[in-house]
Amino acid sequence: MTPEMIIGLVVFAVMIAMVLLGVPIFVSMLASACVGFIAIGGVRMMIVQFTTAPFSLGANYTYAVLPLFMLVGSLASVTGIAQGAFDAMHKWLGRVRGGLLYTVVCANALFGACSGISVAGNVVFGRLAVPELERQGYDRSLSYGTVTGAGVLSSLIPPSIPIIMWCLITNMSIGNTLMYGLSAGIIMVIILCLFIFIYSLVRPGKVPSTKDLPKVPFMEKVKSLRYVIPILLVFALIIGGAVWGWFPATVGGAVAVFALLLYAIVKRVPPKEIWHCIWDAAIMNAGMFPIIMAGTIFSRFISLTGLADSMAELIAGANMPRIVVFTMVIIFYMICGCVMDIPSIIIITVPVIFPLLTGLGYNEYVLCVMLVFMCDVAGMTPPIGMNVFAVSNALQVRPMTIFKGCIPFFILDVVCVYIMAIFPQVVEFLPKLMGIS
């Protein structure tokens, strides 16, 4: 092991220790990278890296996509899109046994086509669905688990903010990666619905009968689909531009924002609320951009030390099966999920984990989707679990009560991550069908 690699390993360990001690993520990475660059190349190298990286990031047009998609999610929340999706799905699925649980899953998938982040779905559908679930007599743990578990669909369904962040860090195609995320998202909707169906059969006492609920006329069901049209239009703009060449993925956010602004005006959303959405998106971006900048500088340091390459060579030399290496990564992500949020996990782990696993032969697009999904699943692990705390704050319920309900969904999601890892064809099917390699 070269001196540079030893420095890289020590600095990485120090950075993780600082994060665990409560030092802000971006401060931990910047301070560690600063010391690391000085140790390797002196003060001059540190100054060069710390002056060129922020400018190149700030001047990069591609990064404009992040605040725009954040604004898409904010506008979707105030225009009633989530409520419309929930009402439409409820009318179609409400009288099926476990129908409200299916409604939560499908409405989350639809809302994810606008929100891009799981916490938004957790909060919105926690408030929309849980009162109705309790009124109809659904088991509380199952209700909380479904709302929290279905929220992770937003990390897969475009425009996924975590996937976009991953692409910005690794210079992967945003449009192509979002299509792989859509493929995995559709699969997860099916799997979650199958799980609810089987659970209803195995534990019938947890799911009330729907025989006494009033029938919804067919024409009323058809009319309810008009609530879904805005979501489908926004989704078509985002995906259509990226995949069919109407405009680049970086422009898709701007087009979607323009469409939702028009829709907000039609819906007569007060200008004050629209301005509040713009302000929220700006605040979120202001909080996330320093993390991205610090992560980029830290990634440069890790790349310079050759740490990721040496780890890959070391593991390859040990002849460990790649599924064993993948399992070690999954355990590491679970540990990270106990103490960090999703953007922080992505920023910290990508410089080391991504080249390590791609070097073992994993498809980079499938790998991105799997690990982003795992980051969100890790948000259901105690004691922090950002997704759980979002639902807890929205419902004013003790977090441990929600953690208990999340256990079956957490296990299911981890199993699904392994299925994607062992059989990547299930994720590759849709992109390949659309001509994306």
Secondary structure, 3 states (H helix, E strand, C coil): CCHHHHHHHHHHHHHHHHHHCCCCHHHHHHHHHHHHHHHHHHHHHHHHHHHHHHHHHHCCHHHHHHHHHHHHHHHHHHCCHHHHHHHHHHHHHCCCCCHHHHHHHHHHHHHHHHHCCHHHHHHHHHHHHHHHHHHHCCCHHHHHHHHHHHHHHHHCCCCCHHHHHHHHHHCCCHHHHHHHHHHHHHHHHHHHHHHHHHHHHHCHHHCCCCCCCCCCCHHHHHHHHHHCHHHHHHHHHHHHHHHCCCCCHHHHHHHHHHHHHHHHHHCCCCHHHHHHHHHHHHHHHHHHHHHHHHHHHHHHHHHHHCHHHHHHHHHHHCCCCHHHHHHHHHHHHHHHHHHCCHHHHHHHHHHHHHHHHHCCCCCHHHHHHHHHHHHHHHHHCCCCCHHHHHHHHHHCCCHHHHHHHHHHHHHHHHHHHHHHHHCCHHHHHHHHHCCCC
